[in-house]
Amino acid sequence: MKLIVGITGASGSIYAQSLLAALHDLSIDIAVIMSNMGQKVMEYECGITSTEFAKKYTIYNNSDLFAPVASGSQKWDGMIIVPCSVNTMGAIANGVGDTLLLRAASVTLKESRKLLLVVRETPLSLINLENMCKLARAGVCIMPASPGFYNRPTKIEDIVDGMISRILDQFNVEHSIGQRWQEHGTGRQVPCPSIKLF
């Protein structure tokens, strides 16, 4: 499998970092495109520079519209944008393709390949919601970064793994990340963190 991973300047770079690590461990071919703000937020939130990323992954310059991922003739199985800003989502919804990340998303759509947007914003305006509806009608999978808590997470990694698991499931990638829902009493029993309500 070959996947394109786009990283924008929305908060939530830890999702991108964890997804790339998982895809790498699963021996999946990855091409990475980071927006300028995506690079800055990744460094700010995770302490990882694009130079460090380039040592492990194939990273294309967001201004390089001659890159292979800009053409539909290249065979990619799909694209994930994580985290996806509402600005990027709006641009894709309205056919803008003036950066490599946006062009790759446009190509993914026109070639009828799977495009998944992990949108990280709250609250959402009517314009955001209308853009989501427009993209959903075009076949895009909209997956807000909205983790579940039925797995009783005890650390941030547990929460992130839950989202990574759902992303991989969308591409039918076999993995053992995160914990799936089980009948009450059969799953891992971890006490919920103590929360003082009053």
N, CA and C atoms as a LAMMPS dump frame, in Angstrom:
ITEM: TIMESTEP
0
ITEM: NUMBER OF ATOMS
594
ITEM: BOX BOUNDS ff ff ff
-5.0000000000000000e+02 5.0000000000000000e+02
-5.0000000000000000e+02 5.0000000000000000e+02
-5.0000000000000000e+02 5.0000000000000000e+02
ITEM: ATOMS id mol type element x y z
1 1 1 N 0.835 -1.193 0
2 1 2 C 0 0 0
3 1 3 C 0.872 1.245 0
4 2 1 N 0.404 2.281 -0.711
5 2 2 C 1.11 3.556 -0.789
6 2 3 C 0.149 4.671 -0.388
7 3 1 N 0.545 5.446 0.615
8 3 2 C -0.316 6.505 1.116
9 3 3 C 0.418 7.841 1.174
10 4 1 N -0.325 8.902 0.89
11 4 2 C 0.181 10.258 1.043
12 4 3 C -0.339 10.783 2.375
13 5 1 N 0.546 11.393 3.149
14 5 2 C 0.139 11.992 4.425
15 5 3 C 0.421 13.487 4.369
16 6 1 N -0.647 14.276 4.489
17 6 2 C -0.505 15.724 4.522
18 6 3 C -0.598 16.206 5.957
19 7 1 N 0.23 17.184 6.301
20 7 2 C 0.241 17.727 7.661
21 7 3 C 0.082 19.24 7.563
22 8 1 N -0.976 19.765 8.173
23 8 2 C -1.23 21.206 8.123
24 8 3 C -0.942 21.85 9.483
25 9 1 N -1.224 23.148 9.566
26 9 2 C -0.893 23.891 10.772
27 9 3 C -1.915 23.844 11.88
28 10 1 N -2.903 22.975 11.787
29 10 2 C -3.844 22.833 12.902
30 10 3 C -3.133 22.203 14.091
31 11 1 N -3.641 22.463 15.289
32 11 2 C -3.085 21.8 16.462
33 11 3 C -3.393 20.31 16.374
34 12 1 N -2.522 19.496 16.957
35 12 2 C -2.726 18.048 16.915
36 12 3 C -1.654 17.327 16.135
37 13 1 N -0.455 17.906 16.086
38 13 2 C 0.652 17.285 15.347
39 13 3 C 1 15.897 15.864
40 14 1 N 0.664 15.633 17.13
41 14 2 C 0.956 14.32 17.704
42 14 3 C 0.241 13.214 16.933
43 15 1 N -0.918 13.534 16.356
44 15 2 C -1.629 12.542 15.544
45 15 3 C -0.812 12.189 14.302
46 16 1 N -0.254 13.209 13.663
47 16 2 C 0.559 12.969 12.465
48 16 3 C 1.814 12.178 12.811
49 17 1 N 2.475 12.587 13.887
50 17 2 C 3.692 11.901 14.318
51 17 3 C 3.416 10.423 14.587
52 18 1 N 2.345 10.146 15.3
53 18 2 C 2.011 8.761 15.657
54 18 3 C 1.559 7.956 14.449
55 19 1 N 0.79 8.578 13.544
56 19 2 C 0.347 7.879 12.344
57 19 3 C 1.534 7.498 11.475
58 20 1 N 2.455 8.431 11.265
59 20 2 C 3.624 8.138 10.436
60 20 3 C 4.452 7.007 11.036
61 21 1 N 4.626 7.024 12.348
62 21 2 C 5.383 5.951 13.013
63 21 3 C 4.689 4.608 12.81
64 22 1 N 3.37 4.595 12.912
65 22 2 C 2.613 3.348 12.742
66 22 3 C 2.713 2.841 11.313
67 23 1 N 2.547 3.741 10.337
68 23 2 C 2.637 3.345 8.927
69 23 3 C 4.033 2.83 8.593
70 24 1 N 5.048 3.474 9.158
71 24 2 C 6.432 3.042 8.935
72 24 3 C 6.645 1.644 9.506
73 25 1 N 6.145 1.411 10.72
74 25 2 C 6.302 0.094 11.36
75 25 3 C 5.551 -0.994 10.595
76 26 1 N 4.478 -0.595 9.901
77 26 2 C 3.683 -1.548 9.133
78 26 3 C 4.191 -1.705 7.703
79 27 1 N 5.364 -1.098 7.424
80 27 2 C 6.021 -1.197 6.1
81 27 3 C 5.148 -0.675 4.964
82 28 1 N 4.403 0.39 5.235
83 28 2 C 3.567 1.018 4.207
84 28 3 C 4.342 2.175 3.599
85 29 1 N 4.333 2.25 2.273
86 29 2 C 5.043 3.295 1.55
87 29 3 C 4.355 4.638 1.811
88 30 1 N 5.126 5.633 2.257
89 30 2 C 4.553 6.919 2.658
90 30 3 C 5.235 8.07 1.929
91 31 1 N 4.424 9.016 1.474
92 31 2 C 4.936 10.295 0.982
93 31 3 C 4.337 11.364 1.883
94 32 1 N 5.163 12.278 2.365
95 32 2 C 4.712 13.29 3.314
96 32 3 C 4.785 14.682 2.694
97 33 1 N 3.715 15.451 2.899
98 33 2 C 3.69 16.859 2.497
99 33 3 C 3.317 17.671 3.722
100 34 1 N 4.156 18.629 4.077
101 34 2 C 3.881 19.481 5.235
102 34 3 C 3.735 20.924 4.773
103 35 1 N 2.679 21.58 5.219
104 35 2 C 2.55 23.011 4.941
105 35 3 C 3.579 23.748 5.809
106 36 1 N 3.816 25.007 5.498
107 36 2 C 4.773 25.788 6.3
108 36 3 C 4.348 25.835 7.759
109 37 1 N 3.048 26.089 7.989
110 37 2 C 2.566 26.117 9.363
111 37 3 C 2.565 24.724 9.98
112 38 1 N 2.367 23.708 9.153
113 38 2 C 2.432 22.336 9.642
114 38 3 C 3.803 22.03 10.224
115 39 1 N 4.853 22.504 9.551
116 39 2 C 6.216 22.316 10.044
117 39 3 C 6.42 23.045 11.367
118 40 1 N 5.924 24.28 11.428
119 40 2 C 6.115 25.087 12.64
120 40 3 C 5.364 24.512 13.833
121 41 1 N 4.121 24.072 13.592
122 41 2 C 3.335 23.515 14.693
123 41 3 C 3.918 22.176 15.15
124 42 1 N 4.408 21.377 14.21
125 42 2 C 5.037 20.1 14.569
126 42 3 C 6.238 20.34 15.48
127 43 1 N 7.037 21.326 15.133
128 43 2 C 8.209 21.625 15.957
129 43 3 C 7.787 22.173 17.316
130 44 1 N 6.754 23.031 17.318
131 44 2 C 6.29 23.645 18.563
132 44 3 C 5.646 22.621 19.502
133 45 1 N 4.777 21.754 18.949
134 45 2 C 4.032 20.816 19.793
135 45 3 C 4.8 19.531 20.101
136 46 1 N 5.6 19.076 19.155
137 46 2 C 6.262 17.77 19.328
138 46 3 C 7.784 17.856 19.406
139 47 1 N 8.331 19.045 19.112
140 47 2 C 9.783 19.195 19.168
141 47 3 C 10.514 18.506 18.039
142 48 1 N 9.817 18.296 16.911
143 48 2 C 10.423 17.604 15.765
144 48 3 C 10.5 18.561 14.583
145 49 1 N 11.669 18.693 13.99
146 49 2 C 11.841 19.569 12.838
147 49 3 C 11.63 18.785 11.543
148 50 1 N 11.367 19.501 10.453
149 50 2 C 11.19 18.843 9.157
150 50 3 C 12.477 18.152 8.725
151 51 1 N 13.614 18.683 9.151
152 51 2 C 14.903 18.061 8.826
153 51 3 C 14.999 16.682 9.469
154 52 1 N 14.538 16.58 10.709
155 52 2 C 14.541 15.283 11.395
156 52 3 C 13.571 14.316 10.721
157 53 1 N 12.411 14.824 10.303
158 53 2 C 11.435 13.994 9.606
159 53 3 C 12.017 13.445 8.312
160 54 1 N 12.775 14.285 7.607
161 54 2 C 13.324 13.911 6.302
162 54 3 C 14.325 12.76 6.396
163 55 1 N 14.861 12.517 7.586
164 55 2 C 15.796 11.406 7.759
165 55 3 C 15.082 10.062 7.717
166 56 1 N 13.759 10.087 7.982
167 56 2 C 13.01 8.842 8.073
168 56 3 C 11.956 8.679 6.983
169 57 1 N 11.414 9.817 6.499
170 57 2 C 10.32 9.756 5.534
171 57 3 C 10.643 10.561 4.277
172 58 1 N 9.964 10.231 3.189
173 58 2 C 10.079 11.008 1.962
174 58 3 C 9.169 12.216 2.09
175 59 1 N 9.768 13.406 2.169
176 59 2 C 9.007 14.636 2.333
177 59 3 C 9.135 15.483 1.079
178 60 1 N 7.979 15.919 0.548
179 60 2 C 7.969 16.777 -0.63
180 60 3 C 7.686 18.213 -0.211
181 61 1 N 8.366 19.135 -0.87
182 61 2 C 8.166 20.555 -0.615
183 61 3 C 6.763 20.966 -1.042
184 62 1 N 6.068 21.678 -0.193
185 62 2 C 4.685 22.043 -0.461
186 62 3 C 4.531 22.974 -1.665
187 63 1 N 5.608 23.584 -2.11
188 63 2 C 5.536 24.468 -3.272
189 63 3 C 5.964 23.771 -4.562
190 64 1 N 6.352 22.503 -4.454
191 64 2 C 6.853 21.755 -5.622
192 64 3 C 5.712 21.04 -6.35
193 65 1 N 5.093 21.739 -7.285
194 65 2 C 3.986 21.137 -8.031
195 65 3 C 4.466 20.191 -9.123
196 66 1 N 5.795 19.989 -9.22
197 66 2 C 6.348 18.999 -10.142
198 66 3 C 6.568 17.656 -9.44
199 67 1 N 6.294 17.587 -8.158
200 67 2 C 6.496 16.345 -7.406
201 67 3 C 5.582 15.246 -7.935
202 68 1 N 6 13.991 -7.827
203 68 2 C 5.198 12.863 -8.344
204 68 3 C 3.768 12.822 -7.799
205 69 1 N 3.58 13.215 -6.541
206 69 2 C 2.245 13.128 -5.935
207 69 3 C 1.271 14.159 -6.516
208 70 1 N 1.772 15.044 -7.39
209 70 2 C 0.905 16.048 -8.02
210 70 3 C 0.203 15.495 -9.253
211 71 1 N 0.571 14.285 -9.652
212 71 2 C 0.009 13.708 -10.871
213 71 3 C -0.846 12.485 -10.599
214 72 1 N -1.984 12.427 -11.265
215 72 2 C -2.863 11.27 -11.138
216 72 3 C -2.305 10.021 -11.781
217 73 1 N -1.253 10.177 -12.613
218 73 2 C -0.649 9.006 -13.259
219 73 3 C 0.152 8.169 -12.266
220 74 1 N 0.5 8.773 -11.125
221 74 2 C 1.185 8.033 -10.073
222 74 3 C 0.145 7.248 -9.272
223 75 1 N 0.438 5.995 -8.986
224 75 2 C -0.531 5.12 -8.309
225 75 3 C -0.364 5.171 -6.792
226 76 1 N -1.268 5.919 -6.155
227 76 2 C -1.322 5.964 -4.698
228 76 3 C -2.676 5.436 -4.265
229 77 1 N -2.707 4.769 -3.129
230 77 2 C -3.964 4.174 -2.669
231 77 3 C -4.879 5.181 -1.979
232 78 1 N -4.321 6.287 -1.54
233 78 2 C -5.15 7.285 -0.885
234 78 3 C -4.312 8.317 -0.179
235 79 1 N -5.018 9.238 0.48
236 79 2 C -4.348 10.349 1.168
237 79 3 C -5.042 10.643 2.491
238 80 1 N -4.229 10.937 3.49
239 80 2 C -4.714 11.305 4.819
240 80 3 C -4.147 12.683 5.143
241 81 1 N -4.99 13.612 5.534
242 81 2 C -4.501 14.91 6.001
243 81 3 C -4.769 14.978 7.489
244 82 1 N -3.662 15.005 8.266
245 82 2 C -3.768 14.908 9.722
246 82 3 C -2.654 15.716 10.39
247 83 1 N -2.951 16.675 11.213
248 83 2 C -4.284 17.241 11.396
249 83 3 C -4.649 18.098 10.192
250 84 1 N -5.93 18.253 9.963
251 84 2 C -6.402 19.054 8.832
252 84 3 C -7.043 20.335 9.363
253 85 1 N -6.501 21.474 8.963
254 85 2 C -7.075 22.75 9.377
255 85 3 C -8.358 23.01 8.602
256 86 1 N -9.232 23.836 9.152
257 86 2 C -10.466 24.173 8.432
258 86 3 C -10.145 25.019 7.207
259 87 1 N -9.017 25.714 7.226
260 87 2 C -8.575 26.485 6.064
261 87 3 C -8.261 25.544 4.903
262 88 1 N -7.507 24.475 5.192
263 88 2 C -7.182 23.473 4.172
264 88 3 C -8.443 22.772 3.702
265 89 1 N -9.304 22.409 4.635
266 89 2 C -10.559 21.746 4.275
267 89 3 C -11.384 22.624 3.344
268 90 1 N -11.465 23.931 3.644
269 90 2 C -12.224 24.846 2.81
270 90 3 C -11.639 24.973 1.418
271 91 1 N -10.317 25.004 1.337
272 91 2 C -9.657 25.104 0.034
273 91 3 C -9.938 23.868 -0.82
274 92 1 N -9.866 22.686 -0.214
275 92 2 C -10.146 21.439 -0.948
276 92 3 C -11.601 21.422 -1.402
277 93 1 N -12.499 21.836 -0.512
278 93 2 C -13.935 21.829 -0.826
279 93 3 C -14.265 22.729 -2.007
280 94 1 N -13.436 23.739 -2.216
281 94 2 C -13.717 24.699 -3.273
282 94 3 C -12.761 24.606 -4.454
283 95 1 N -12.078 23.465 -4.554
284 95 2 C -11.267 23.176 -5.735
285 95 3 C -9.968 23.93 -5.859
286 96 1 N -9.463 24.498 -4.764
287 96 2 C -8.19 25.216 -4.802
288 96 3 C -7.044 24.197 -4.766
289 97 1 N -6.079 24.387 -5.648
290 97 2 C -4.958 23.44 -5.701
291 97 3 C -3.639 24.119 -5.969
292 98 1 N -3.383 25.246 -5.28
293 98 2 C -2.184 26.025 -5.578
294 98 3 C -0.97 25.668 -4.731
295 99 1 N -1.083 24.638 -3.894
296 99 2 C 0.078 24.086 -3.187
297 99 3 C 0.105 22.589 -3.475
298 100 1 N 1.221 21.956 -3.175
299 100 2 C 1.32 20.517 -3.451
300 100 3 C 0.324 19.731 -2.607
301 101 1 N 0.148 20.127 -1.346
302 101 2 C -0.786 19.415 -0.47
303 101 3 C -2.205 19.49 -1.037
304 102 1 N -2.612 20.685 -1.449
305 102 2 C -3.955 20.849 -2.006
306 102 3 C -4.088 20.146 -3.355
307 103 1 N -3.036 20.211 -4.16
308 103 2 C -3.058 19.55 -5.468
309 103 3 C -3.163 18.029 -5.292
310 104 1 N -2.409 17.48 -4.355
311 104 2 C -2.455 16.038 -4.106
312 104 3 C -3.846 15.61 -3.647
313 105 1 N -4.484 16.436 -2.823
314 105 2 C -5.849 16.132 -2.368
315 105 3 C -6.812 16.175 -3.549
316 106 1 N -6.653 17.174 -4.409
317 106 2 C -7.5 17.302 -5.598
318 106 3 C -7.336 16.108 -6.529
319 107 1 N -6.092 15.671 -6.696
320 107 2 C -5.805 14.509 -7.543
321 107 3 C -6.425 13.25 -6.928
322 108 1 N -6.302 13.105 -5.62
323 108 2 C -6.887 11.949 -4.93
324 108 3 C -8.384 11.881 -5.2
325 109 1 N -9.04 13.03 -5.135
326 109 2 C -10.472 13.096 -5.399
327 109 3 C -10.809 12.758 -6.839
328 110 1 N -10.112 13.384 -7.786
329 110 2 C -10.455 13.183 -9.202
330 110 3 C -10.163 11.765 -9.675
331 111 1 N -9.221 11.1 -9.002
332 111 2 C -8.89 9.718 -9.37
333 111 3 C -9.73 8.708 -8.59
334 112 1 N -10.714 9.213 -7.834
335 112 2 C -11.624 8.372 -7.04
336 112 3 C -10.882 7.481 -6.045
337 113 1 N -9.853 8.056 -5.447
338 113 2 C -9.121 7.361 -4.387
339 113 3 C -9.588 7.896 -3.034
340 114 1 N -9.292 7.167 -1.987
341 114 2 C -9.784 7.55 -0.662
342 114 3 C -9.03 8.767 -0.122
343 115 1 N -9.8 9.761 0.3
344 115 2 C -9.247 10.958 0.935
345 115 3 C -9.872 11.075 2.32
346 116 1 N -9.036 11.147 3.335
347 116 2 C -9.507 11.211 4.717
348 116 3 C -8.949 12.471 5.378
349 117 1 N -9.831 13.273 5.948
350 117 2 C -9.426 14.499 6.618
351 117 3 C -9.67 14.388 8.118
352 118 1 N -8.602 14.461 8.895
353 118 2 C -8.724 14.46 10.353
354 118 3 C -8.784 15.929 10.78
355 119 1 N -9.992 16.471 10.775
356 119 2 C -10.195 17.888 11.051
357 119 3 C -10.031 18.17 12.536
358 120 1 N -9.257 19.214 12.854
359 120 2 C -8.974 19.537 14.257
360 120 3 C -9.343 21.005 14.492
361 121 1 N -10.585 21.214 14.844
362 121 2 C -11.059 22.564 15.143
363 121 3 C -12.327 22.478 15.975
364 122 1 N -12.52 23.432 16.86
365 122 2 C -13.761 23.512 17.632
366 122 3 C -13.883 24.902 18.241
367 123 1 N -15.071 25.481 18.237
368 123 2 C -16.291 24.993 17.601
369 123 3 C -16.217 25.183 16.086
370 124 1 N -17.209 24.651 15.388
371 124 2 C -17.256 24.741 13.935
372 124 3 C -18.308 25.765 13.51
373 125 1 N -17.954 26.582 12.526
374 125 2 C -18.909 27.561 12.007
375 125 3 C -19.8 26.89 10.97
376 126 1 N -20.845 27.579 10.564
377 126 2 C -21.724 27.059 9.524
378 126 3 C -20.949 26.822 8.236
379 127 1 N -20.012 27.715 7.93
380 127 2 C -19.195 27.55 6.721
381 127 3 C -18.375 26.261 6.809
382 128 1 N -17.772 26.007 7.973
383 128 2 C -17.015 24.76 8.17
384 128 3 C -17.891 23.54 7.94
385 129 1 N -19.086 23.567 8.516
386 129 2 C -20.007 22.437 8.406
387 129 3 C -20.473 22.243 6.968
388 130 1 N -20.729 23.344 6.267
389 130 2 C -21.133 23.237 4.858
390 130 3 C -20.009 22.684 4.004
391 131 1 N -18.768 23.077 4.302
392 131 2 C -17.626 22.515 3.573
393 131 3 C -17.494 21.016 3.843
394 132 1 N -17.74 20.611 5.092
395 132 2 C -17.705 19.186 5.429
396 132 3 C -18.758 18.416 4.63
397 133 1 N -19.967 18.967 4.561
398 133 2 C -21.052 18.316 3.817
399 133 3 C -20.705 18.212 2.339
400 134 1 N -20.143 19.282 1.797
401 134 2 C -19.76 19.305 0.387
402 134 3 C -18.728 18.218 0.086
403 135 1 N -17.734 18.09 0.959
404 135 2 C -16.692 17.076 0.774
405 135 3 C -17.234 15.668 0.987
406 136 1 N -18.106 15.508 1.98
407 136 2 C -18.699 14.188 2.229
408 136 3 C -19.499 13.726 1.017
409 137 1 N -20.229 14.649 0.385
410 137 2 C -20.99 14.289 -0.822
411 137 3 C -20.059 13.891 -1.961
412 138 1 N -18.826 14.411 -1.936
413 138 2 C -17.838 14.078 -2.972
414 138 3 C -17.097 12.784 -2.651
415 139 1 N -17.423 12.173 -1.502
416 139 2 C -16.812 10.894 -1.145
417 139 3 C -15.66 10.977 -0.17
418 140 1 N -15.405 12.167 0.371
419 140 2 C -14.316 12.331 1.334
420 140 3 C -14.756 11.829 2.708
421 141 1 N -13.853 11.155 3.407
422 141 2 C -14.132 10.716 4.78
423 141 3 C -13.713 11.829 5.726
424 142 1 N -14.686 12.393 6.436
425 142 2 C -14.41 13.435 7.415
426 142 3 C -14.329 12.777 8.795
427 143 1 N -13.154 12.839 9.401
428 143 2 C -12.95 12.201 10.7
429 143 3 C -12.401 13.233 11.684
430 144 1 N -13.283 13.959 12.36
431 144 2 C -12.795 14.939 13.341
432 144 3 C -11.933 14.258 14.403
433 145 1 N -10.934 14.977 14.87
434 145 2 C -10.078 14.436 15.934
435 145 3 C -10.892 14.427 17.223
436 146 1 N -11.742 13.427 17.331
437 146 2 C -12.687 13.324 18.45
438 146 3 C -12.56 11.929 19.068
439 147 1 N -11.544 11.734 19.89
440 147 2 C -11.277 10.391 20.427
441 147 3 C -12.344 9.922 21.409
442 148 1 N -12.506 8.609 21.473
443 148 2 C -13.423 8.012 22.443
444 148 3 C -12.709 7.775 23.77
445 149 1 N -13.494 7.498 24.799
446 149 2 C -12.906 7.268 26.125
447 149 3 C -13.368 5.952 26.736
448 150 1 N -14.009 5.101 25.914
449 150 2 C -14.45 3.806 26.433
450 150 3 C -13.283 2.891 26.772
451 151 1 N -12.094 3.208 26.216
452 151 2 C -10.914 2.395 26.536
453 151 3 C -10.244 2.851 27.834
454 152 1 N -10.877 3.812 28.513
455 152 2 C -10.383 4.314 29.79
456 152 3 C -8.904 4.7 29.719
457 153 1 N -8.579 5.68 28.884
458 153 2 C -7.175 6.061 28.711
459 153 3 C -6.562 6.602 29.998
460 154 1 N -5.303 6.276 30.203
461 154 2 C -4.595 6.767 31.383
462 154 3 C -3.441 7.69 30.993
463 155 1 N -3.167 7.794 29.692
464 155 2 C -2.129 8.702 29.216
465 155 3 C -2.495 9.19 27.814
466 156 1 N -1.854 10.259 27.383
467 156 2 C -2.167 10.873 26.094
468 156 3 C -2.017 9.864 24.96
469 157 1 N -1.012 9.015 25.043
470 157 2 C -0.772 8.031 23.981
471 157 3 C -1.977 7.116 23.767
472 158 1 N -2.687 6.782 24.837
473 158 2 C -3.882 5.948 24.714
474 158 3 C -4.949 6.654 23.878
475 159 1 N -5.099 7.952 24.095
476 159 2 C -6.09 8.729 23.354
477 159 3 C -5.69 8.822 21.889
478 160 1 N -4.413 9.098 21.639
479 160 2 C -3.911 9.215 20.269
480 160 3 C -4.04 7.883 19.536
481 161 1 N -3.687 6.797 20.205
482 161 2 C -3.775 5.469 19.581
483 161 3 C -5.196 5.15 19.131
484 162 1 N -6.178 5.607 19.901
485 162 2 C -7.567 5.374 19.51
486 162 3 C -7.882 5.995 18.163
487 163 1 N -7.385 7.211 17.929
488 163 2 C -7.603 7.89 16.65
489 163 3 C -6.814 7.222 15.525
490 164 1 N -5.572 6.853 15.807
491 164 2 C -4.734 6.214 14.78
492 164 3 C -5.369 4.895 14.347
493 165 1 N -5.907 4.165 15.298
494 165 2 C -6.584 2.906 15.005
495 165 3 C -7.739 3.121 14.029
496 166 1 N -8.548 4.16 14.278
497 166 2 C -9.697 4.432 13.416
498 166 3 C -9.26 4.865 12.018
499 167 1 N -8.162 5.606 11.931
500 167 2 C -7.637 6.022 10.624
501 167 3 C -7.192 4.805 9.82
502 168 1 N -6.416 3.934 10.45
503 168 2 C -5.92 2.741 9.763
504 168 3 C -7.072 1.833 9.333
505 169 1 N -8.103 1.751 10.16
506 169 2 C -9.268 0.931 9.823
507 169 3 C -9.92 1.419 8.526
508 170 1 N -9.927 2.716 8.308
509 170 2 C -10.55 3.276 7.113
510 170 3 C -9.849 2.819 5.839
511 171 1 N -8.569 2.443 5.965
512 171 2 C -7.81 1.964 4.806
513 171 3 C -7.613 0.443 4.849
514 172 1 N -8.377 -0.201 5.73
515 172 2 C -8.32 -1.664 5.87
516 172 3 C -6.906 -2.181 6.137
517 173 1 N -6.169 -1.409 6.941
518 173 2 C -4.813 -1.817 7.317
519 173 3 C -4.893 -2.656 8.591
520 174 1 N -4.365 -3.859 8.538
521 174 2 C -4.348 -4.731 9.713
522 174 3 C -3.345 -4.199 10.732
523 175 1 N -3.77 -4.082 11.978
524 175 2 C -2.893 -3.537 13.01
525 175 3 C -3.387 -3.991 14.379
526 176 1 N -2.585 -3.694 15.385
527 176 2 C -2.976 -4.03 16.762
528 176 3 C -2.863 -2.787 17.649
529 177 1 N -3.115 -1.633 17.054
530 177 2 C -3.007 -0.371 17.787
531 177 3 C -4.329 -0.047 18.466
532 178 1 N -4.253 0.428 19.69
533 178 2 C -5.461 0.827 20.394
534 178 3 C -6.271 -0.368 20.871
535 179 1 N -7.364 -0.063 21.52
536 179 2 C -8.239 -1.113 22.059
537 179 3 C -9.628 -0.98 21.449
538 180 1 N -10.141 -2.071 20.925
539 180 2 C -11.468 -2.051 20.321
540 180 3 C -12.536 -2.229 21.4
541 181 1 N -13.728 -1.773 21.063
542 181 2 C -14.855 -1.912 21.979
543 181 3 C -15.165 -3.38 22.219
544 182 1 N -15.388 -3.74 23.47
545 182 2 C -15.791 -5.099 23.825
546 182 3 C -16.996 -5.014 24.745
547 183 1 N -17.675 -6.149 24.872
548 183 2 C -18.825 -6.175 25.776
549 183 3 C -18.413 -5.78 27.175
550 184 1 N -19.345 -5.17 27.891
551 184 2 C -19.061 -4.733 29.252
552 184 3 C -18.563 -5.91 30.093
553 185 1 N -17.44 -5.665 30.761
554 185 2 C -16.913 -6.689 31.666
555 185 3 C -15.875 -7.585 31.018
556 186 1 N -15.704 -7.466 29.657
557 186 2 C -14.738 -8.357 29.006
558 186 3 C -13.471 -7.626 28.597
559 187 1 N -13.511 -6.291 28.649
560 187 2 C -12.337 -5.517 28.235
561 187 3 C -11.406 -5.236 29.396
562 188 1 N -10.394 -4.448 29.085
563 188 2 C -9.428 -4.06 30.099
564 188 3 C -10.115 -3.161 31.127
565 189 1 N -9.967 -3.468 32.377
566 189 2 C -10.603 -2.684 33.426
567 189 3 C -9.555 -1.775 34.061
568 190 1 N -9.653 -0.488 33.756
569 190 2 C -8.741 0.491 34.327
570 190 3 C -9.583 1.547 35.023
571 191 1 N -9.336 1.82 36.281
572 191 2 C -10.145 2.828 36.981
573 191 3 C -10.054 4.175 36.265
574 192 1 N -11.186 4.858 36.184
575 192 2 C -11.196 6.195 35.604
576 192 3 C -10.409 7.126 36.527
577 193 1 N -9.732 8.125 35.932
578 193 2 C -9.011 9.091 36.781
579 193 3 C -9.998 9.742 37.754
580 194 1 N -9.541 9.986 38.954
581 194 2 C -10.401 10.609 39.957
582 194 3 C -10.676 12.059 39.582
583 195 1 N -11.945 12.396 39.453
584 195 2 C -12.35 13.754 39.085
585 195 3 C -13.226 14.315 40.197
586 196 1 N -12.81 15.442 40.733
587 196 2 C -13.585 16.082 41.799
588 196 3 C -14.635 16.984 41.158
589 197 1 N -15.905 16.668 41.357
590 197 2 C -16.969 17.416 40.72
591 197 3 C -17.421 18.619 41.544
592 198 1 N -17.289 18.541 42.868
593 198 2 C -17.755 19.639 43.711
594 198 3 C -16.677 20.055 44.687
